[in-house]
Amino acid sequence: MCLLPSILGQCKNASIFYFSIFSGRINVDTKIPEDYFRIAIAIPFYDDFISQPKERFSKHKTILSSLYLLIPKMCLKSPILESDFSIYSDFINVDELPSELKLWKRKWIAFKDVDRPHTAVEALNYCNPELFANIHFLLKVLATLPVSTATPERTFSTLKRVKTFLRNSTGQERLTGLALLSVHRDVTVNPDEVLNQFALQKDRNILLV
C-alpha cells in the first residue's frame, strides 16, 4: 500500500510527458492507425516532396528557356528577351547583348534548318568569342547546366565491378583503362590498333608486328 502514491505520481508524470510530446500533433478524427498514418504523415510528406522540385526549378524555367533559344536551330523561331539574362549581369555586358543577338540571328538566316547546330556544344564551335563574347559565355553556361552527379556515381559503380579481389593489386593506369572500357562499351576497340600502338612505344627484342 505504501507504493501506491509513488506509482500514481509516476503515472501522473508520464501522462504530462506524453501530453507535452503529442500536444502538437495533427488531430485526425479517426481510430484506425492506417488512416491516421496516411492523413497525418504520408499525404503531407508526398505533397511536400512533389512541391519542392517545382519551387526549386520554376524560378529557373524562364532563364533556361531563354538560354535554349540561343541555339541556332531555335534562335530564329522565337524572340529573345535581353532582360531574361539579367541574372548574369556581373559576367556579361548587358548593353552590348542586344546588338550581339541581332548579329547572331542574322548569321544563321542563310543556313538551312538542317545545317544549323542544335546543341549548345555545337553552337560553341561556331561562336567566335571575340565577336560574340556575351553569347559565347551564355552558351557555355547552357552547355554545363545539364551536368549532374550521375557520371561520378556511374564511375564508382563501375569501379566496384572492375576492381575485384583478383585485381586488387592492379595499377592506377591499368585500372583507369579497364574502367573506361567498361563505361564506354559502345566504343569499338580494334585489337590490331592497340597492339600496334603498344609495339611502337619502345624498342623490343621480339617484334610484335
ZAPA-619992 format. One record per residue: residue in three letters; z, y, x of N, C-alpha, C in turn. Coordinates in steps of 0.05 Angstrom, whole numbers, plus 5000, padded with zeros to 4 digits. Example, Ala and Ser with C-alpha at 12.3 -4.5 7.8 and 13.67 -1.06 7.14 Angstrom:
ala515648865264515649105246515649345264 ser514249555257514349795273515750015258 
This chain:
met500049765017500050005000500050255017 cys501250235042501350475059498650545070 leu496650365069494050415080492250555059 leu493050555034491350665013490750965017 pro492651145024491951425028489951475050 ser490351315073488451355095485651265087 ile485451045072482850945063481551145045 leu483151255026482051455008481151705023 gly482651775044481952015060479351965075 gln478951725086476451655099474151655080 cys474551555056472451555036471651835028 lys473652015026473152285018471552425040 asn472352385065470852505088468052395089 ala467752135084465052015084463252135063 ser464452185039462852295017461952585024 ile463752735037463053015045460853005066 phe461052825085459052795106456352715094 tyr456352525075453952435062452652665046 phe454352825033453253045017452053255035 ser453353305058452353515077449653435089 ile449153175092446653095104444453095083 phe444952995060442852965039442753185019 ser444353395023444253615003441653765004 gly440153755027437653895029435253725023 arg435653485013433353305008431953384982 ile429553274978428053324954429153164931 asn429753294910430853154886428653064869 val427952804871425852684855427152524833 asp426252574809427452444785426352164783 thr427251984799426451704798428651534811 lys428851294801430751104812429350884828 ile426750894830425250684845424850784873 pro425750634893425450724921422550774930 glu420750604920417950644928416850904917 asp417550984893416551234882417751474897 tyr420351454904421651664919420351704946 phe419851484960418551504986415751614984 arg414251534963411551634960411451934954 ile413252024936413252304927414552494948 ala416752404959418352574977417452575006 ile416252355015415552325043412552295048 ala411352085035408652015042406652235034 ile406752335009404852535000405152795015 pro407552905020407653155036406653105065 phe407152865076406252815103403252815105 tyr401852665087398952655087397752925080 asp398953085063397953345056398053535080 asp400253525095400453685119398553585140 phe398153325142396353205162393453285157 ile392653315132389953395125389553695128 ser391653855121391354145122391454255151 gln392754125169392954225196390254245210 pro388554045210385854085223384254305210 lys384454335183382954555170383954825179 glu386554865181387655115190386955165220 arg386854955235386354985264383555055270 phe381654925256378754965263377255155245 ser378455235223377055415205376555685217 lys378455785234378056035247375756035267 his375255805279373155795299370455715287 lys370355665262367855575250365655785252 thr366356045247364356255249363356295278 ile365256275297364456305325362656085334 leu363355835326361655605334358855625321 ser358755715296356155745283354455955297 ser355656175306354156385320353256295347 leu354956145361354156035387351955835384 tyr351955675362349855485358347155615352 leu347255855341344756005335343456105360 leu344856105383343656195408341655995419 ile341855745410339955535419337155615409 pro335155605427332455695419331255565395 lys332055325389331055185365332055315340 met334355455341335655565317335655875317 cys335156005340335456295341333556445323 leu331256335317329256475301329556415271 lys331356245264331656165236333756325221 ser335756425235337856575222338656815240 pro339557035227340357265243343057215258 ile343257335281345657305297347257565297 leu349757565290351457795289352957825315 glu352658065327354058105352357058115349 ser357958195325360858215321362257945322 asp360757725319361957455320362857385348 phe361857525368362557465396364557655407 ser365957805389367858005399370257865413 ile370757615407372957475420372457445450 tyr369957455458369257435487368657705499 ser369657915487369058185497370158235526 asp372158075534373158115561371357985582 phe369457825574367757685593364757765591 ile363957895569361257975566361058275560 asn358758385564358258665557357258685529 val358958775511358258775482356058985477 asp355959195492353859395488351059295495 glu350859125515348259015523347458775508 leu349258645493348658395479346558425458 pro346458645441344358665421341558665433 ser341158815455338458815467337758545479 glu339658405490339158145502338357945479 leu339657965457339057785435336157835425 lys335358085424332558145416330558035435 leu331058065461329257955482329357645482 trp331657535476331957245475330357125452 lys330357255429328757155407325757195412 arg325057425423322257485429321057285449 lys322757185467321856995487320856735475 trp322156655453321556385442319556395418 ile318556635412316656645390314056505396 ala313156515421310556395428310756095431 phe313155975431313455695435313455555407 lys312455315407312655155382315455055378 asp316054985354318754885348319454635363 val317454465369317954215383318654275412 asp317354485424317754545452320254705458 arg321554805438323954965443326354785448 pro328054865467330454705473332254685448 his333454455444335054405420337954345427 thr338754375453341554345461342254575479 ala344854625482345854845499345254795528 val345354535537344754475565341854525571 glu340054455554337254505558336654805557 ala338054955540337655245538338555385564 leu340655275576341655395601339555375623 asn337955165623335855135644333655345641 tyr333255455617331255655612332455935611 cys334955965614336256225611336756345639 asn335456555645335856695671338456855671 pro340356785688342956925687342657225695 glu340557305708340157585716339157745692 leu337357625677336257765654337957745629 phe339157505625340757455601343557375610 ala344957565623347657495633349657425611 asn349557575590351457525568350857265553 ile348257225547347456985533347956735551 his347556765577348056545595350956465594 phe352756655593355656595591356256455565 leu355256555543355756445517354656155514 leu352356105527351255835526352955645542 lys354155745564355955575580358455505564 val359455705548361655645530360955435510 leu358655465498357755265478357354995490 ala356354975515355854715527358454575535 thr360554725540363054595548365054555526 leu364554665502366454635480366754345471 pro364554175470364953905459366653725477 val367353815501368853645519371553575507 ser372253325508374853235497376153045516 thr378352915507379752725524378652445522 ala376352405507375352135504374252025530 thr373052195547371952095572374051985591 pro376152135597378252015615379651775603 glu380051775576381351545564379551295566 arg376851345563375051125567375051015595 thr375451195615375551115643378050945648 phe380351025637382750875641382550595628 ser381250575605380850315592379050145609 thr376950255620375150105637376650015663 leu378350185674379750115698381649875693 lys382749855670384449625664382849365663 arg380349385654378649145653377549065680 val376949275696375649215722377649135743 lys379849275745381849225766383748995757 thr382748755759384348525752386148435775 phe387548215771389348125792387848035817 leu385447925814383847835837382648065852 arg382348305838381148535851383348745858 asn385748655862387948845866387648985893 ser386348865912386048975939383349115943 thr381949165921379349295923379649585932 gly377849675950377949945959377150145938 gln377750405943377250615924374350645918 glu372650645939369750685935368550455919 arg369250215925368149985911369149985882 leu371750055878372850055851371550275834 thr370950505846369450715831366750625823 gly365350485842362650375835362750175813 leu364649995813364849795792365549925765 ala367250125766367950265741365450415729 leu363950535746361450675737359450485726 leu359150255738357350045728358349945700 ser360949925697362049825671361750035649 val362150295656361950505636359050555628 his357250595648354450655643352850395643 arg353250235623351849985622348950015613 asp348350255601345550295593343750365616 val344850435639343250495663342350245676 thr339750205679338649965692338849985722 val339949785735340249785764338349575775 asn336549665794334649485806335949365831 pro336349105833337748985856336149035882 asp333449035881331949075905332349355917 glu332549555899333049825909335849855922 val337849715909340549725921340549585948 leu339149355950339149205975337649365997 asn335549505990334049666010335749896020 gln337150036002338850256010341150156027 phe342249926020344449816036343549736063 ala341049626065340049536091339249756110 leu338449986099337650216116339950396124 gln342350336116344550516123345150506153 lys344950276166345450266195343950026206 asp343750026233342249806247343849546245 arg342449336240343749076237342248866255 asn343748666263342548456279340748276263 ile341348246237339648086219338248276200 leu335648246198334148416179334648316150 leu335448496133335948426105333448456089 val331548616098329048666083326648606101 
